[in-house]
């Protein structure tokens, strides 16, 4: 059989993608399974890999950090899966932009009947990230006041829903009234609307002048400084991306009095198989409870360039899927 594969020829814009229509498949090796993808998730991590912000070890290369599908073949030494099992995976090693993939069996997670392949592909990595952020980076619980940027986005929507399930108070930022309506439907208690909003002043007003306990910032650029200034003394600002551009140097004086700045990585977290499976199982459990990312758009795998352009435009609320 042959396979469709999206190669990234070199770091750069979407013209660096090359779709190979008839790649020769190989059987799974010892300890591996072959998955026939039904849906492939996209993340801003993919954009960072494509641009070379997080460079690949060599080129051409295949990017993509999550997908879901059906076990098509089982390699020697694998007893926990059978052909036909429904599975998903996320995290390292990247390489999901293809119609089938051989992957270590220990990195695959069986899907319950209640979770579709599209839901898993749109929500697994983001769900694992949310678990890491809400329970490991900072212990969010009842009464915690949380600031979540891009609250209508793929990760933002899961963070809002999960934080609210923990009885936290959620302040979200969004770019438009349409996205505000979505974030409100996910459970956000307060919303700051518009790219020119005075985030710090609004957060202080909503928290009686104190600031939030923790701020999750995937925007980057100048927004991180606003996030730090929105955090209460001895609270934490968490930087998890740079969708709006590189983060400028942050003067250490901005952390007075006693604020913490954290820069966690879900890929580093998932490099440890025990931590990976803990987060993945928590994410699947959250999906069963309805803590999922809305699917904002779907593209054929061959139209990967269009998917990346939409992801970078910020037009789509929710996750963008690739369908082989």
RARA-V49259 format. One record per helix or strand of 2 or more residues. SS is the DSSP state (helix for helix, strand for strand). FROM is the first residue (numbers start at 1). TO is the last residue. If there is no record, write none. Layout:
((SS & FROM & TO) (SS & FROM & TO))
This chain:
((strand & 2 & 8) (helix & 14 & 16) (strand & 17 & 24) (strand & 32 & 41) (helix & 44 & 51) (strand & 66 & 74) (strand & 86 & 90) (strand & 100 & 104) (helix & 105 & 107) (strand & 109 & 110) (helix & 117 & 137) (strand & 145 & 148) (helix & 154 & 165) (strand & 169 & 174) (helix & 177 & 186) (strand & 190 & 193) (helix & 199 & 206) (strand & 212 & 217) (helix & 223 & 229) (strand & 231 & 239) (helix & 252 & 255) (strand & 260 & 262) (helix & 266 & 270) (helix & 273 & 288) (strand & 295 & 300) (helix & 301 & 313) (strand & 319 & 323))
